[in-house]
Amino acid sequence: MKKSLKSFTLLLPVISLLIAIGIIVVPALHFYYRLKPLAHGSEPITLRAGEFQMEIQPKELLPFSFQRATWWAEKPITILDVPGLFVGLPISWLLSLTNWNPELALFPLQWRPILFPVYALPAWLYVGCGIDGLLGRRRVGRINMIFSIVIATAFALMCGGLECGISAAERQGQARLGWSIQGLALWTLLFAIPSVAWLIQRRKAVWGRVSDPPGWVEDPSPHQP
């Protein structure tokens, strides 16, 4: 158990889920239980913010609380779990070919902060393996290193393409695009960790062979003049 707690391979996915729970579930339940006493029977609850006003039916209070929480959580979730986008898109496309749950198949925006942390778990697992490799707890193989370079390069190219290929005028009103660019930049660095770990392990192995040539044994006896 203690060994598992020290392993970033298992720790990072757990932390990512806890962050999602902390910025979505906790605020949603807090808002729900704060407004629940205002609902008397079946009477709607009126919310006002300046000139804006809306009524919420008691049965819609919990869904509205989660929807409100996802609005606030969308930015940090998009940045931290942007690999989930590349998992969610094919799943969304496959679901769109069926008649099962059309709302989920259309991949509405309010589902993203909820699904992205789940979809991004394999990415966090992979990065955790890389960190364990940096700390010398896990050996990073050549295939792992090559995959790290390829996916980090792909994310860097996508980040650079979006950053340089879209003007500031075209970005106006597209906050999610900016969040995605920040997420791609972050994950370019994270996906590079296993390749860095491989280089460090390779260097240590080479230096170990140089400092300890085959057949060389230190004489433990004291030097005699």
N, C-alpha and C positions, 0 to 999 in steps of 0.2 A: 504493500500500500504506500509506504514511504517512498519507494522507488518510483511509483507512478506519479506521486505528487511532485517529484523533482524533474519529471520528464516534460519538456515543453511540447512534445508530440501530442500528449494528451491534455496538457494544461491550456494551450492556446485555444483549441476549440471550445473548451469549457468557459474560458474567460470571454470569448466572443459572444457566446450565448447569454452569459450573465450580463454583459453590457447591453445586449438587445432587450433583455427582460427589464433591466434597470431603466432604460429610456423609453420603453413602450408600455409594458404591462403595469409597472408600478405607477407611473403618472395616470394611466387610464383608470385603474382601480381607485386611485386617490380622488380623481375628478368625479367618478361615478358615485362613490360613497359620500362625497361632499354635497352632491346635488340630490341624492336619493331622498333625504328628508324633506326636500321641497315639493316632492311629488305626493299630493294628497289624493289617494284613490286613483281615478283615471284622468285627473285634470292635467293638461299639458303644462310643461315648464317653459317659461318665457326667459330667453337670454337676450341681453342687450349689450352692445359695445358701440358707444357713440350713437350714430344714426342707424346702425345695423341692428335688426331685431329678428329673432326666430323663435319658433315654438317647437318643443320636443315632446313627443308622447312618452309616457313612462316606459313603455315596452321598447322604445328606441333609445333609451338613455345609455345602456351599456354599449351597443354598437357605436353610438355617437362618441362615447368616451374613448373607445379604441381608435376611431377614425381621427379624432382630434389629436391623440397621442402620436399617431403615425405621421401627421402633418409636421409636427415638431421634430420627429425622429428621422425623417427622410434624409436630411442632409448628412448627419453623421453615419447613418447606416449605409448610404450610398458610397461614401468615401471609404469606410472601413471594410465593406463587404462587396466591393465592385465586381469581384470574380463571380458573384452570384448572378450577375446579369447574363453572363455567357452560359450559365446553366439554365437560367429561367427562360431565355428566349426559345431554345429548342423544345423545352417542356411545354411552353405556352403554345408553340406551333403544333405540337402533337395533340394537345388537348383541343385545339381549335378544329381538328379533323373529326372529333367525336361530338356527341351530344351531351357529354357529361359535364355538368357545372359550367355553363357558358360564361358566367361572370368571371370565374377563375381562368377560363381559357382565353379570355380577352386580356388577361393580365392587367387589371386596373391598377392605378397608381397606389391606391391604399393598401394593396397586397404586397407591394415591393418591400417596405420596411419589415414586414412580417416574414416573408419568404427568403429574402436575401441572406440573412444570417444562417439559415439552414442550408441554402444552396452553396454558401461559401465555406462550409465546414471542411470539405476536402482540401481547399486551398490553405486554410489555417493549419490543418494537419501536416501538410507538406512543408510549410514554413517552420512549424515546430520541429520537424525532423532535421531541417537545416540548422536550427539553433542548437539542437542537441549535438549535431556534428561539429559546430563551432566550439562547443564546450568539451569535445572529445568523448561524448557519451555514446556516439553512434558513428559507424563508418559510412561515409558518403561514397557511393560507387561512381564509376565513370558515366554510366547511363543517366544516373540521377543528375550529375553535373551538366551533361549535355542538355537534358530537358530543362534544367534551371536556366541555362544561357538562352535557349530558344524562347522560352515563355517570357523571360525578362526582356529580351530584345523585342518580342512582339508587343508587349505592353508599352515599352518605351517608344516604339514606332507609332502606336495608336495615340499615345499621349502627345507626342510631338506633332503628329498629323493634325489632331484636333486643335492643339494650341496654336499652331502656325497657319493652319489652313482655313480657320474661321475667324473673320474679322470681329472687332469689338461691336460693330453695329449689328452684325448677325447674331451675336450672343445676347443682345438685349431681350429680356423677357424669357431667357432660357437658363434659369439658375441650375437646373439639373445637369445641363451640359458642363457647366463649370465644376460641379461636384464630381462628375464622372472623370473629368480631366485630373482633378486632385487625387481621386482614387487610383487612377491608372499610374500616376507618378509615385504614389505610395507603394503600390504593389510591384512596380518595377524594381524598387529597392528590396522589398520583401522576397520576391521570387529569385533575386540574385544571391540570397544568403546561402543556399546549398552549394552553389558553384564556388563561393568564397571559402566555405568550409572545406570543400574538396581541395582547393589550392593550398590551404593551410595544412591539411593532413598530408598532402603530397610533399610539401616542403619539409615537414617534420620527418617524414619517412626517408627522404633523400639525405637530410642532415644526420639522421640516425645511422645510415649506412656509411657516411663519410667519417663520422667521429668514431665509429666502431667497425673497422675493417674486418672482413671475415678471417677467422683464425687468430685474431689479436686478443690476447689475454693479459691483463695486468698482473705483474708479479706481486703477490701480497707481502712478500718478505721484505724487511727493511734493507736499505741500500748498504752494502758493505764496502768500505773504502779499500 
